[in-house]
């Protein structure tokens, strides 16, 4: 359990940082981080960091698939965590 929490902390920090980096690159018209990478980080556990990064940096908030998709991934992770907790603590 401890390693899972450490992993989630690291992946969420990484997701925030990558969202901020992509926003900076967008402003500077530099090479961008592919959207599939942003979604991948969210799916593998960085959903809270991705959503936080979106609104902290005002990045990707005009794209419906981010505005809807990222929070849906976060909700799915929360539901999964509740189910795992419920099953393991019966």
N, C-alpha and C positions, 0 to 999 in steps of 0.2 A: 504494500500500500504506500509506503514511504517513497519508493522509487517512482511509482505512478504520479504522485503529487509533484515530485521534483521534475519529472518529464513534462507534466502539464504546465508547470510554471515556466520552464525553459521554452516550450513550443509556443506559448502565448506571448511571451516577451519577444520571441523571434517574429511572430506574426505581426505584432505592433510595429516593430522596427522595419520589417519589409514593407508594410503599408506606408510608413513614413518615407522610406527610401524611394518607393515608386512615385509618391506624390512629389518629392523633390525632383526626381528625374522628369516628371511630367511638366513641371514648371520650367525646367531648364531645357526642354525639348531634347532630352537625351534618350538613350536606349532604355526601353521600359521593361519591367518585369512582367512576364506573360500572366494573363488573368488565371490561367489554369494553375499556375504556381500559387497564386493568392488563395484560390479555392482549395488546393491540395493542403496547404498549411492549416486552413480552417478544418477540413475534414479529418486530418490526423490528430486533432486535439486542440488546435489553436483558434477555435471559433470565438471565444470570448475576446482574445487579443485582436482578432480580425475585425470584429464588430467595434471594439473600442478604437482601434486604429482608423477605421472608416470615419467615425464621427470626430475623433480627436484631430485628425488631419483634413477633414472635409474632403475625403478622397473616395471616389467611386459611388458617391451618394446620388448621382443622377442616373445611374444604371439600374434599372428595375431588377435585374437578375442578381445584383449585389445587395440592394436594399431589401429584397425578399429572401434571397438565397442564404446570405450569411446568418441572419437571425434564425432562419429555419434550421440550419445546421446546429446553431447554438441550442435551440429548443430540443432538437433530437439528442444532443449530447446530455442535456439535463435530464431528459426522460430516461435515457440509457443509464445514467448514473443512479437515478432513483430505482430503476428496476434491478440493477446489479446490487444495490444496497439492500433492497427488499428481499431478494433471493438469498443473499449471503447472510442475512441476519434474521432468518425465520426461526 
